[in-house]
């Protein structure tokens, strides 16, 4: 086993790994050695994004003249390639500009989402984001490079291959997927075996047979309601001792020869080594990232170095705090499931933020998923002392979009902190994100995302309620008298007062909220004033009553 340093992702490697399944070259010559340093989503309203070494995603761009103009701009900024949605109108202006600038134009296939593409691209260029450790080789390939290994296995079997984990998620896939059936194409585009196909395999006992067998198994075609062609599969479990790590799936049109069966079995051991190394590396990276993120969130002498290692230096930052609304349950296995769920959310959030922000870091710290997003110095208000209304608002919109894509708006809440101008301000942004998170967690029926700047007063009331509970304070004065009257006589005077205060003194609105005739409501108002001595015309008395009702008298 030799130790090597894996080269940075190149344009040639991107095209080789993602191949005809996701993209094709439309125009221009491809420099296989051109480095891909980052992925940038083109924004016509924001031309300040650094483009050097970027693979630029031209979302929504289709006009040939606009494409040609963009190619000229990208060449001046030393970008590496431009990706557009297929079908691309590769007319003469586009071809001429691509040839003249040396910027190739690629097309993203129909059915694949920009978010999926951005996630895959960032996984290919992620090496070195946290540390600069060298990478060992296993079987002559960089450790953990399952895409290269999938291509090698596909060559041995002469069939397109996917490598999947225990949950039928696609960990890596080979080229030539366009030779397979529509089910395979859908699987690769979604990075997951579609539920309807996975359910068929489960009902047929395929997974049980797969994980029980030491040899490759033959899997008949899955049925589909669309009447589309479906090929058989050959599948083999990937093991590390007694542990099932995943499986290899080859889309075939005829049984494998004995030589190819042996080649597949021999490959499984190598896949296991790579998967173990990849898993171990991911665990180490997560721990390191969590340590670095924890350091900058807490502040102190190591914060500046940690910020530099996370590539957030020279950026204004916003902290986001993510948490489930409540614990899963009290079963013994709930703790492990909770940890796994938080990590799943963190991984998904990292991918989502990575497609929007040039610099971001996400990690699980305790029971909360924290994210720090970097805002370029030139983005937003030019005045450093301003409130930067765009920065935290944009972060909130991105967070809301994430929950919508995740389909988890009922279970997950996100608090967005204030903008941190410098490293020393990040702990304050984190504290404010936590405070906003507490507010939205206590209002499960409300909006799932809140900016601290929008809920500052609610956050103060939550903290004041903590102080009140710690001291054991009880209602006093008029509110205490009304509570006693309700308990003794069965009246509804506290409810009446709360409704009137909530409606800002509008009797018609308040009466409707408690399903009472306005005249009856007015009578109750007079009675509560007589009994408690509360002067409803006195603003100080009204404020005192509102605070006591909010903090000391829970709603029914």
C-alpha positions in Angstrom: 0.0 0.0 0.0 1.5 3.3 -1.1 0.7 6.8 0.0 -0.2 9.3 -2.6 -1.9 12.7 -2.7 -5.0 12.6 -4.8 -5.1 15.4 -7.4 -7.9 18.0 -7.3 -11.0 17.3 -9.3 -10.5 18.0 -12.9 -12.9 18.6 -15.7 -12.0 15.3 -17.3 -12.7 13.4 -14.1 -16.1 15.2 -13.7 -17.1 14.1 -17.2 -15.8 10.6 -16.7 -17.5 10.1 -13.4 -20.9 11.6 -14.3 -20.7 10.6 -17.9 -23.6 10.3 -20.3 -26.0 9.7 -17.4 -26.0 13.3 -16.2 -24.1 15.4 -18.8 -22.8 15.7 -22.3 -20.3 18.0 -24.0 -22.3 20.4 -26.3 -19.6 22.7 -27.6 -15.9 23.5 -27.3 -12.8 21.5 -26.6 -12.5 19.9 -23.1 -9.3 20.3 -21.3 -9.2 17.1 -19.2 -6.6 18.6 -16.8 -8.5 21.8 -16.1 -9.0 22.0 -12.3 -12.5 22.4 -10.9 -12.0 24.4 -7.7 -15.7 25.3 -7.0 -19.2 25.2 -8.2 -21.0 28.5 -8.9 -24.6 29.1 -9.7 -24.8 32.0 -12.2 -26.8 34.9 -11.1 -27.5 37.8 -13.6 -28.0 40.2 -10.6 -24.7 39.2 -8.9 -21.6 39.3 -11.0 -19.2 39.6 -8.1 -18.9 35.8 -7.4 -15.3 34.5 -7.8 -15.2 32.4 -10.9 -11.5 31.2 -11.1 -11.6 27.4 -11.6 -15.4 27.4 -11.4 -17.8 25.0 -13.1 -20.6 27.5 -13.6 -24.3 26.3 -13.5 -26.3 28.5 -15.9 -29.7 27.9 -14.3 -32.5 29.2 -16.5 -30.1 30.4 -19.3 -31.1 29.5 -22.8 -30.8 32.5 -25.1 -27.7 31.9 -27.5 -26.6 35.5 -27.4 -26.8 35.6 -23.6 -24.8 32.4 -23.4 -22.2 33.8 -25.8 -21.8 36.9 -23.7 -21.5 34.9 -20.5 -18.8 32.7 -22.0 -16.8 35.9 -22.8 -17.2 37.0 -19.2 -16.3 33.6 -17.8 -13.1 33.4 -19.9 -12.0 36.8 -18.5 -12.4 35.4 -15.0 -10.7 32.1 -15.7 -13.7 29.8 -15.2 -13.4 26.2 -16.3 -16.7 25.3 -17.9 -20.3 26.3 -18.3 -23.2 23.9 -17.6 -26.7 24.5 -19.1 -29.9 22.6 -19.0 -30.5 20.3 -22.0 -31.5 20.8 -24.7 -29.0 23.5 -25.3 -29.4 25.8 -28.4 -25.9 25.4 -29.6 -26.2 27.9 -32.4 -23.3 29.6 -34.2 -22.8 32.4 -31.6 -22.5 29.8 -28.8 -20.1 27.6 -30.8 -18.0 30.6 -31.8 -17.7 31.9 -28.3 -16.9 28.5 -26.9 -14.1 27.9 -29.3 -12.7 31.5 -29.0 -12.7 31.5 -25.2 -11.8 27.9 -24.6 -14.7 27.5 -22.2 -16.6 24.2 -23.0 -20.4 24.1 -22.8 -21.9 21.1 -21.1 -25.5 20.0 -20.9 -27.3 18.6 -17.9 -29.7 15.9 -18.9 -33.5 16.1 -18.6 -34.8 14.8 -15.3 -31.7 15.6 -13.2 -32.0 18.5 -10.8 -29.5 21.3 -10.4 -29.4 20.5 -6.6 -28.5 16.8 -7.4 -25.8 17.9 -9.8 -24.4 20.5 -7.3 -24.3 17.8 -4.6 -22.4 15.4 -6.8 -20.0 18.0 -8.1 -19.2 19.2 -4.5 -18.6 15.6 -3.4 -16.0 15.3 -6.2 -14.1 18.5 -5.3 -14.5 18.3 -1.5 -11.1 16.9 -0.8 -9.0 19.4 1.2 -11.9 21.5 2.4 -11.1 20.7 6.0 -7.5 19.3 6.0 -4.7 18.5 3.7 -4.2 14.9 4.6 -2.8 12.6 1.9 -4.9 9.8 0.6 -3.9 6.1 0.5 -4.4 3.9 -2.5 -6.3 0.7 -2.3 -6.0 -1.7 -5.2 -4.3 1.0 -7.2 -7.1 3.5 -6.8 -7.3 6.5 -4.5 -8.9 5.3 -1.2 -12.6 6.0 -1.2 -12.9 6.7 -4.9 -15.9 4.5 -5.5 -16.7 6.2 -8.8 -13.4 5.0 -10.3 -13.9 1.6 -8.8 -17.5 1.4 -10.2 -16.1 2.2 -13.7 -13.4 -0.5 -13.3 -16.1 -3.1 -12.3 -18.3 -2.0 -15.2 -15.4 -2.6 -17.6 -14.8 -6.1 -16.2 -18.5 -7.0 -16.4 -19.2 -5.1 -19.6 -22.3 -3.7 -17.9 -23.3 -0.4 -16.1 -22.9 -0.7 -12.4 -24.1 1.0 -9.2 -22.7 0.6 -5.7 -25.4 1.1 -3.1 -25.6 1.2 0.7 -27.9 -0.8 2.9 -30.7 1.8 2.4 -30.5 1.5 -1.4 -28.9 4.9 -1.7 -26.5 5.1 -4.6 -23.0 5.7 -3.3 -21.3 5.6 -6.7 -22.1 4.6 -10.3 -20.2 3.8 -13.4 -20.4 5.3 -16.8 -22.6 3.9 -19.6 -25.8 4.2 -17.5 -27.6 5.3 -20.7 -27.3 1.7 -21.9 -29.4 0.5 -19.0 -33.2 0.7 -18.5 -35.3 3.7 -17.4 -35.4 2.4 -13.8 -31.6 2.6 -13.6 -31.5 6.1 -15.0 -34.1 7.2 -12.5 -32.1 5.5 -9.7 -28.9 7.3 -10.7 -30.6 10.7 -11.1 -32.2 10.5 -7.7 -29.2 8.8 -6.1 -31.7 6.4 -4.5 -33.6 3.3 -5.8 -37.2 4.6 -6.3 -39.6 3.5 -3.5 -41.9 1.6 -5.9 -39.0 -0.5 -7.2 -37.5 -1.0 -3.8 -40.8 -2.2 -2.5 -41.1 -4.8 -5.3 -37.6 -6.1 -4.5 -38.5 -6.3 -0.8 -41.8 -8.1 -1.5 -40.0 -10.6 -3.7 -37.5 -11.4 -1.0 -34.6 -10.1 -3.1 -32.8 -8.3 -0.3 -33.1 -11.2 2.1 -31.6 -13.5 -0.5 -28.9 -11.0 -1.4 -27.7 -10.5 2.2 -27.8 -14.3 2.9 -25.9 -15.3 -0.2 -22.1 -15.3 -0.6 -22.5 -15.4 -4.4 -24.0 -13.0 -6.9 -27.7 -13.4 -7.3 -29.8 -13.0 -10.4 -32.7 -10.5 -10.1 -35.5 -10.5 -12.6 -36.7 -7.3 -14.2 -39.0 -5.0 -12.1 -42.4 -4.2 -13.4 -43.6 -0.7 -14.2 -46.9 0.8 -15.1 -45.4 2.9 -17.9 -44.7 -0.2 -20.1 -41.0 0.8 -20.3 -38.2 -1.8 -20.9 -36.6 -3.3 -17.8 -33.5 -5.4 -17.7 -32.5 -8.1 -15.2 -29.8 -7.4 -12.6 -26.9 -9.2 -11.1 -26.4 -8.2 -7.5 -23.7 -9.1 -4.9 -23.6 -8.1 -1.2 -20.6 -6.2 0.0 -19.3 -7.4 3.4 -16.8 -6.6 6.0 -16.7 -9.7 8.1 -20.3 -10.3 9.2 -21.3 -6.7 8.5 -23.2 -5.9 5.4 -22.0 -2.6 4.0 -24.0 -2.5 0.8 -24.2 -4.1 -2.6 -23.1 -4.0 -6.2 -25.7 -4.0 -8.9 -25.0 -4.6 -12.6 -27.7 -4.1 -15.2 -27.3 -7.0 -17.6 -29.2 -8.4 -20.6 -27.8 -11.9 -20.3 -26.2 -14.0 -17.5 -22.6 -13.3 -16.5 -20.0 -15.8 -17.6 -18.1 -17.7 -14.9 -15.1 -15.4 -15.4 -17.2 -12.3 -14.9 -18.8 -13.8 -11.8 -15.4 -14.4 -10.3 -14.4 -10.8 -11.3 -17.4 -9.5 -9.5 -16.8 -11.5 -6.4 -13.1 -10.4 -6.4 -14.2 -6.8 -6.7 -16.6 -7.0 -3.7 -13.7 -7.2 -1.3 -12.1 -4.1 -2.8 -15.4 -2.3 -2.7 -15.7 -3.2 1.0 -12.2 -1.7 1.7 -13.1 1.5 -0.1 -16.5 1.8 1.6 -14.9 1.2 5.1 -12.2 3.8 4.3 -14.8 6.2 3.0 -16.9 5.7 6.1 -14.0 6.1 8.4 -12.8 9.2 6.6 -16.3 10.7 6.7 -16.5 10.0 10.5 -13.1 11.7 11.0 -14.0 14.6 8.8 -17.3 15.1 10.6 -15.6 15.1 14.0 -12.9 17.5 12.8 -15.5 19.8 11.2 -17.6 19.7 14.4 -14.5 20.6 16.5 -13.6 23.5 14.2 -17.2 24.7 14.1 -17.6 24.4 17.8 -14.4 26.5 18.3 -15.6 29.4 16.2 -19.1 29.3 17.7 -17.7 29.5 21.2 -15.0 32.0 20.3 -11.6 32.3 22.0 -8.0 32.2 20.9 -8.4 29.4 18.4 -11.4 30.8 16.6 -9.4 32.7 13.9 -7.4 29.6 13.0 -10.6 27.4 12.9 -12.3 30.0 10.7 -9.4 29.9 8.3 -9.4 26.1 8.1 -13.1 26.2 7.3 -12.4 28.8 4.6 -14.7 31.4 6.2 -12.0 34.0 6.8 -12.7 37.4 5.3 -16.4 36.7 5.2 -19.2 38.1 7.1 -21.2 35.1 8.5 -24.6 34.1 9.6 -25.2 31.2 12.0 -28.3 28.9 11.7 -29.5 26.5 14.4 -31.6 23.5 13.4 -33.5 21.2 15.7 -36.5 18.9 15.8 -39.5 20.2 17.6 -39.5 17.4 20.2 -37.6 14.2 21.1 -38.4 11.1 19.2 -39.5 8.9 22.1 -38.3 7.2 25.3 -37.4 3.8 23.8 -33.9 2.5 24.5 -33.0 2.8 20.8 -34.4 6.4 20.5 -31.1 7.9 21.3 -29.3 6.2 18.5 -32.1 7.0 16.1 -32.0 10.6 17.2 -28.2 10.9 16.6 -28.6 9.3 13.1 -31.5 11.6 12.3 -29.6 14.7 13.3 -26.6 13.6 11.1 -29.0 12.9 8.2 -30.4 16.5 8.6 -26.8 17.9 8.8 -25.7 16.1 5.7 -28.7 17.2 3.7 -28.4 20.8 5.0 -24.7 20.9 4.0 -25.6 19.8 0.5 -28.4 22.4 0.3 -26.2 25.3 1.6 -23.3 24.2 -0.6 -25.4 24.7 -3.7 -26.2 28.3 -2.6 -23.2 29.6 -0.7 -19.6 29.6 -1.8 -18.5 29.0 1.8 -20.5 27.2 4.5 -19.8 24.7 7.3 -22.4 22.4 9.0 -21.9 20.1 12.0 -23.9 18.4 14.7 -23.0 19.9 18.1 -25.0 18.4 21.0 -28.6 18.1 20.0 -28.5 20.9 17.5 -27.3 21.1 13.9 -25.4 24.3 13.4 -24.5 25.9 10.1 -22.3 28.9 9.4 -22.7 30.5 6.0 -20.1 32.9 4.6 -21.3 36.1 2.9 -18.8 37.7 0.6 -17.4 41.0 1.8 -18.8 42.7 -1.3 -22.3 41.2 -1.0 -25.0 43.3 0.6 -24.7 46.7 2.1 -21.4 48.5 1.6 -21.7 50.2 5.0 -20.2 47.8 7.6 -22.3 49.4 10.3 -25.6 48.9 8.6 -28.1 46.1 9.5 -27.5 44.1 6.3 -31.2 43.3 5.9 -30.4 41.1 2.9 -28.0 38.6 4.6 -30.1 37.1 7.3 -33.3 37.3 5.2 -31.6 35.4 2.4 -30.4 32.8 5.0 -34.0 32.4 6.2 -35.3 32.0 2.7 -32.6 29.3 2.0 -33.6 27.6 5.2 -37.3 27.6 4.4 -36.5 26.2 0.9 -34.5 23.4 2.6 -37.4 22.4 4.8 -39.7 22.4 1.8 -37.4 20.1 -0.1 -37.0 17.9 2.9 -40.7 17.7 3.5 -40.1 18.3 7.2 -41.7 21.6 8.0 -43.8 20.0 10.7 -40.9 18.4 12.6 -37.9 20.7 12.2 -37.4 24.3 13.2 -34.6 26.7 12.3 -33.4 29.8 14.0 -31.3 32.4 12.0 -28.8 34.5 13.9 -27.6 38.1 13.3 -24.9 38.9 10.8 -21.4 38.6 12.2 -19.0 41.2 10.8 -15.9 39.5 12.2 -14.8 36.2 13.8 -15.3 37.7 17.2 -19.0 38.3 16.4 -19.8 34.7 15.5 -20.6 33.6 19.1 -23.2 36.4 19.3 -24.7 35.2 16.0 -24.9 31.7 17.4 -26.5 32.9 20.6 -29.1 34.8 18.7 -29.7 31.8 16.4 -30.3 29.7 19.5 -32.7 32.3 20.9 -34.7 32.4 17.6 -34.8 28.6 17.6 -36.3 28.5 21.1 -39.0 30.8 19.9 -40.1 28.7 16.9 -39.8 25.5 18.9 -42.3 26.8 21.4 -44.8 27.7 18.6 -45.1 24.4 16.6 -48.1 25.7 14.6 -46.2 28.8 13.4 -43.6 29.4 10.8 -40.8 26.8 11.0 -38.0 29.4 10.3 -37.4 32.6 12.3 -34.8 35.4 12.1 -33.7 36.7 15.5 -34.2 40.2 14.2 -37.9 39.4 13.7 -38.5 37.6 17.0 -36.3 39.5 19.4 -39.2 40.6 21.7 -40.5 37.0 21.7 -37.1 35.8 22.6 -36.9 38.2 25.5 -40.3 37.0 26.8 -39.1 33.4 26.6 -36.1 34.3 28.7 -38.2 36.3 31.1 -40.5 33.3 31.5 -37.4 31.2 32.5 -36.6 33.7 35.2 -40.2 33.8 36.4 -40.3 30.0 36.7 -36.9 29.9 38.4 -38.1 32.4 41.0 -41.5 30.8 41.4 -43.3 34.1 40.8 -47.2 34.0 40.9 -49.8 36.5 39.6 -50.5 39.5 41.8 -52.9 42.5 41.9 -55.9 42.5 39.6 -54.9 39.4 37.6 -54.7 37.4 40.8 -58.1 38.6 41.9 -59.6 37.6 38.6 -58.1 34.2 38.7 -59.5 33.6 42.2 -63.0 34.8 41.1 -62.9 32.4 38.1 -61.9 29.5 40.4 -64.6 30.2 43.0 -67.5 31.3 40.8 -66.8 29.5 37.5 -66.7 32.7 35.6 -64.6 33.5 32.6 -63.1 36.9 33.5 -59.5 36.1 32.8 -60.5 34.7 29.4 -62.4 37.9 28.7 -59.5 40.2 29.7 -57.1 38.2 27.6 -59.3 38.4 24.5 -59.9 42.1 25.0 -56.2 42.8 25.3 -55.3 40.6 22.3 -57.9 42.5 20.2 -56.5 45.9 21.2 -59.8 46.8 22.9 -62.0 45.9 19.9 -65.0 44.5 21.6 -66.6 43.0 18.4 -63.4 41.1 17.6 -62.7 40.0 21.1 -66.3 38.8 21.6 -66.2 36.8 18.4 -62.9 35.1 19.6 -64.6 33.8 22.8 -67.9 33.1 21.1 -69.8 35.6 23.2 -72.4 38.3 22.3 -70.8 41.8 22.3 -73.2 43.0 25.0 -72.4 40.1 27.2 -68.7 40.7 26.6 -69.1 44.4 27.6 -70.9 43.3 30.8 -68.0 41.0 31.7 -65.5 43.8 31.1 -67.4 46.0 33.6 -67.6 43.2 36.1 -63.8 42.4 35.9 -63.0 46.1 36.4 -65.3 46.2 39.4 -64.0 43.0 41.0 -60.3 43.6 40.4 -60.1 47.4 40.3 -58.3 47.2 37.0 -58.4 50.5 35.1 -58.6 49.5 31.4 -58.0 53.1 30.4 -54.6 53.1 32.1 -51.8 52.0 29.6 -49.5 51.0 32.5 -52.2 48.8 34.0 -53.0 47.2 30.7 -49.3 46.5 30.1 -48.9 44.9 33.5 -51.9 42.7 33.0 -50.6 41.6 29.5 -47.2 40.6 30.9 -48.7 38.7 33.8 -51.1 36.9 31.5 -48.3 36.0 29.0 -45.8 34.8 31.6 -47.8 33.6 34.6 -51.2 32.4 33.3 -51.0 29.7 30.6 -53.7 29.6 28.0 -56.2 26.8 28.4 
